[in-house]
Amino acid sequence: MGDWDDDEKTAIGEAPDVQKLLRGRPEQRAYVVVIAGPNVGETHELEGTREVGRTSATPIHLMDPEVSRLHARFVVQGKHIVVEDLGSTNGTFVNGERIDTPRELADGDKIQIGTTTILKFSYDALDRAFQQKMYDAALRDGLTGAFNKRHFKERLDGELAYSVRHRTPLALVLFDLDHFKHLNDTYGHLAGDHVLETLAKLVTRTMRKEDFFARWGGEEFAILSRGIDLEGGRRFAERLRALVEGHAFVHEGKRMPVTMSVGVAAVPETDVRDADVFVQCADEALYAAKQGGRNRVVMYGR
């Protein structure tokens, strides 16, 4: 066993972000962090009036079918923050108690919106940053920074329910890298990790802010695109495919050929109401892309 812990010298660490937060603490900025529900991990700063609801028009937009379209709102009144219910179906609760009139919030209060979504209220920017890091660690893949499969499935349930209820398009894009095992065997696993990290950066820069990107497993990834129909999903997938094929993936001076196969499914073109079935449709299209020669996009049902 090594004696790294017996070293006489202690490493000097720098924490500029923390110092910045500490300098800003007298401003008493208020935040809510989503600690349970489909939007878990999101943080929202409270300024002026912030409505909460299921509709995308609300500043705090929650993908929870049990949240009303316009459910509640936070109001900043000088040094005080209050929350009030807006006649929601399933109610607004503060620390477990349903509220019928505006309620002033104290640091650390838990606000339940509906039956499953819970927000934590805080004045502490340090606490907010810590919570964000903790939830990022729990929800994101450590290598690529994409969301993990578990969180993606939770988000998919909410997005599909929203799409079916409001009859709006929703595209699901599944893709994986072609012959990735051969790439690992030829160039090494560090090179493979470099490819995955670079791929994730390319995808993140290409997709819209509202798209939801996750690592499905291994070299397979998924993207949810609200408001995009099947043809729109195909065009987006083709743009990604061409971008990856044309990108110079280089590790330790060696360029590696990288391509990907893509399957696209979408509602309302595919009449599904079950998230697992939706994934199965996209997966069948992905399988067809592989069987058809790889490095191509296939739409489910076409």
Helices and strands as residue ranges (DSSP letters): G 4-6, H 16-24, G 25-27, E 30-36, E 43-46, E 49-53, E 60-61, E 72-77, E 80-85, E 92-94, E 97-98, E 103-104, E 110-113, E 117-122, H 125-139, H 149-166, E 170-177, H 180-187, H 189-206, E 212-217, E 220-226, H 230-246, E 249-251, E 254-256, E 260-267, H 275-291, E 297-299
